[in-house]
Amino acid sequence: MYHDEIGENVVVTCSIGVVFADEEREEVTLKVLTKSADKAMYQAKNSGKNRYSIVRYGEK
């Protein structure tokens, strides 16, 4: 990506955590899913740069 202020290209990396759950699970809340996605993101970060981690809610 080109950075106008410094006049050169910079490298941007991204680690992503994704969580999904079945709709019929009543105990699933936005707060719980956000916490699980955050945990998945740190799993991705700990495995290196430019990674992703996808988990199903309730699985370890």
N, C-alpha and C positions, 0 to 999 in steps of 0.2 A: 504494500500500500504506500502511495506517495504521501509524504508529510510536507505540506506547504511551508510551515514555519522553519523547518530545518533544511528544506530543499533537497531531501533525499528519500529513498525508499526505506521503509521500516518493515520488519517482520512481525506479524501479529499471529499468536497461537490461541487455541480455544480448547478447553476441556468441558465436556457436557455430561450432565447426569440426567437420565430420564427414568421415570417410574410410571407404571400403569397398573390399574386395578380393575377388577370386574365390577360392573355397575351394581350388581345385587349385594355387594358388601356394604352393609349399612354403617359400619363403624368408620368408614373412610371419610375423612374430612380434608379440606384444603390444607390445614395445618399439618396433618399427618403426611399427606402426599408431598408437601414442600420439604418437610424434614427428610423423607425418604429420598427425594430427588437430590437434596444437598449431600446426603451420605453417598449416593451413587456418583455425584460429581467428584467428591474427594477420592473415591475409588479410582476414577479415571485419572485424576491428577497424580495420584501415587504410582500409577503405572507408566507415566511418561507424558510428554507433550503431545498435543493434538490427538487426544483420545476421547472416547465416549464410553459410558457404562449404562446399560439398560437393565432395569430390574422390575420384577413383578412385585407389587405390594404384598407383604407377608412372607416373601421368600428371603432367605439369608444369603 
